[in-house]
Amino acid sequence: MTAPILVLCAHGTRDPAGQQVILEVAEQVRTALEVEVRVAYVDVQEPTIDEVVAGIPVAEEGFAAVVVPFLLAGGYHVHVDIARAVRDRADVAAAPALGPDRRLLSIVMDRIVAADVHPTATLVLAPAGSSDPRSQEDTEVTLDALRLRWDGPVRVGYASGIEPTAAQAVVSARAYGEDADDGDVAVVSYLLAPGFFQESLNGAEADHVTAPLAPDPRIIEIIADRYRDAGGV
């Protein structure tokens, strides 16, 4: 039986570097799993997730495709956009978001080391931001896990959408003296690729801003696990 198509569903970005990261991850997944991979988007770019799902031939048995969100948390895009796209297709499964996952936290820690962040620095974990409580719950899980791994203070500041913003969190950390004793303040990107959100973090006036998480072999592993667990082979 032919393996289900893996539909990698990203948010979408106008940033060419971000677009390239998505395509690079799709190619790495294709090579690792040896399955057909199609890329879809929930915003900004085309083809949309609805268009991609509609273009997948109906399977006579089993799954024709598995949609894996290229998203770090389960918010509106996962529970509404993707869910709606597969609602009338019993042969198309939808996997959960990539996070929370311990491997993502390992990448975060590696990015912190690469940015030469001081061991006593205040960390501002910076997700994209969502008003959806399900997304916020996923972020809290990651935030709690980061606090267990870091000796200094850990805050949250969002790239967009809700407050506190990353810039506000940096200001608050300094107002409370958390940058004393060479502690510094570091904005820790909890984003997958370059783009508008990452640029907003670069403008937060922190001492350090870490790089996005993708591409990274551990993200390919997570995508593969989501695909298999949802019905892929």
C-alpha positions in Angstrom: 0.0 0.0 0.0 1.3 3.5 -0.9 2.4 5.5 2.1 0.1 8.5 2.9 1.2 11.9 1.6 2.7 14.1 4.3 1.3 17.6 4.1 3.6 20.0 6.0 1.3 22.9 6.9 3.2 26.1 7.8 1.9 29.5 8.8 3.5 31.3 5.8 5.8 34.3 5.5 6.8 37.0 3.0 10.4 36.7 4.1 12.4 34.8 1.4 14.7 33.3 4.1 11.7 32.0 6.0 10.2 30.6 2.8 13.5 28.8 2.1 13.6 27.3 5.6 10.1 25.8 5.1 11.1 24.3 1.7 14.3 23.0 3.2 12.5 21.2 6.0 10.1 19.7 3.6 12.9 18.3 1.5 14.7 16.9 4.6 11.4 15.2 5.6 11.0 13.8 2.1 14.5 12.4 2.2 14.2 11.0 5.7 10.9 9.3 5.4 10.9 8.5 1.6 7.3 9.7 1.3 5.6 12.3 -0.9 5.6 15.7 0.9 3.4 18.6 0.0 3.7 22.0 1.6 0.6 24.0 2.5 0.0 27.3 4.4 -2.7 28.7 6.7 -1.8 32.4 6.0 0.2 34.7 3.7 1.4 32.1 1.2 -0.2 29.7 -1.2 -1.3 27.0 -1.7 -3.7 27.0 1.2 -4.3 24.0 3.4 -7.8 23.8 2.0 -6.5 23.7 -1.6 -3.8 21.1 -0.9 -6.2 18.8 0.9 -8.8 19.2 -1.8 -6.2 18.2 -4.4 -5.4 14.8 -2.7 -7.1 11.9 -4.4 -9.5 10.0 -2.1 -8.0 6.8 -0.8 -10.1 3.6 -1.2 -8.7 2.3 2.1 -6.4 3.7 4.8 -5.2 7.3 4.9 -4.5 9.3 1.7 -2.6 11.9 3.7 -1.5 13.1 7.1 -1.3 16.8 7.8 1.5 17.7 10.1 1.5 21.3 11.4 4.8 23.1 11.1 3.7 25.1 14.1 5.1 25.0 17.7 1.8 25.2 19.6 -1.8 24.1 19.1 -3.9 27.2 18.6 -6.4 28.5 16.1 -4.5 27.4 13.0 -4.3 23.8 14.3 -7.8 23.5 15.9 -9.7 25.5 13.4 -7.9 26.0 10.0 -6.4 22.6 9.7 -9.3 20.8 11.4 -11.8 22.5 9.0 -9.7 21.5 6.0 -9.8 17.8 6.9 -13.3 17.7 8.4 -14.9 16.1 5.4 -12.0 13.8 4.5 -12.1 10.7 6.7 -9.0 9.6 4.7 -6.9 12.6 5.8 -5.6 12.7 9.3 -4.4 15.7 11.2 -1.5 15.5 13.6 -0.9 17.8 16.6 1.5 20.7 16.6 5.2 20.1 17.0 5.3 21.3 20.6 5.5 20.9 23.4 8.4 18.5 23.0 11.6 18.0 25.0 13.6 18.0 21.7 12.4 21.5 21.0 13.7 22.6 24.4 17.0 21.0 23.5 17.2 23.1 20.4 16.3 26.2 22.4 19.2 25.5 24.8 21.6 25.0 21.9 20.5 28.4 20.5 21.2 30.0 23.8 24.7 28.6 24.0 25.3 29.7 20.4 24.3 33.2 21.2 26.9 33.3 24.1 24.3 34.2 26.7 25.6 34.7 30.2 24.7 31.9 32.6 22.9 34.2 34.9 21.0 36.1 32.2 17.3 36.7 32.3 15.7 34.7 29.5 12.6 36.0 27.7 11.0 33.1 25.9 9.4 34.6 22.8 6.7 32.6 21.0 4.7 34.2 18.1 1.8 34.9 20.4 -1.8 33.8 20.3 -5.1 34.7 22.1 -6.1 31.0 21.9 -5.8 29.5 25.4 -4.8 26.1 23.9 -1.7 27.8 22.4 -1.0 29.6 25.6 -1.2 26.3 27.6 1.4 24.8 25.2 3.6 27.8 25.7 3.3 27.5 29.5 4.5 23.9 29.4 7.6 24.9 27.5 8.2 27.9 29.8 8.0 25.7 32.9 10.5 23.2 31.3 12.9 26.0 30.4 12.8 27.3 34.0 13.9 23.9 35.2 16.9 24.0 32.9 18.0 27.6 33.5 19.6 29.1 36.7 18.5 32.7 36.0 15.1 34.3 35.8 12.8 33.2 32.9 10.0 35.4 31.6 7.7 35.2 28.6 7.3 37.9 26.0 5.4 37.5 22.7 6.5 38.5 19.2 3.0 39.7 18.3 -0.7 39.5 19.1 -0.8 39.6 22.9 1.1 41.1 25.8 3.6 41.2 27.3 5.6 41.7 24.2 9.2 40.7 24.1 10.2 44.3 24.3 8.0 44.9 27.3 9.4 41.8 29.0 13.0 43.1 28.5 12.0 46.5 30.0 10.4 44.8 33.0 13.4 42.6 33.6 15.7 45.6 33.7 13.3 47.5 35.9 13.5 44.7 38.4 17.3 44.7 38.2 17.5 41.3 36.6 20.4 42.5 34.4 22.6 43.2 37.4 25.9 41.4 38.0 26.6 40.9 34.3 23.3 39.0 34.0 22.2 40.6 30.8 18.7 40.0 29.2 18.3 37.6 26.3 15.3 37.2 24.1 15.0 33.5 23.3 13.3 33.0 19.9 10.6 30.3 20.1 9.9 30.6 16.4 10.6 28.2 13.6 12.0 30.4 10.8 13.1 33.9 10.0 10.4 36.4 9.2 8.3 39.3 10.6 8.1 37.8 14.1 11.8 37.2 14.3 12.5 40.7 13.2 10.3 42.1 15.9 12.4 40.2 18.4 15.5 41.8 17.0 14.0 45.1 17.9 13.3 44.3 21.5 16.6 45.9 22.6 17.8 42.8 24.5 21.5 42.1 25.0 21.1 38.9 22.9 18.5 37.5 20.6 18.7 33.8 19.7 18.1 32.3 16.2 14.9 30.5 15.2 14.7 26.7 15.7 14.6 25.4 12.2 16.2 23.8 10.3 17.4 21.2 12.8 17.5 17.4 12.6 15.5 17.1 15.8 12.6 19.0 14.1 12.7 16.4 11.3 12.4 13.7 14.0 9.4 15.4 15.6 7.6 15.8 12.2 8.3 12.1 11.5 6.9 11.1 14.8 3.8 13.2 14.4 3.2 11.7 10.9 3.6 8.1 12.1 1.5 8.6 15.2 -1.3 10.1 13.2 -1.5 7.2 10.7 1.6 7.5 8.5 3.9 4.6 7.9 
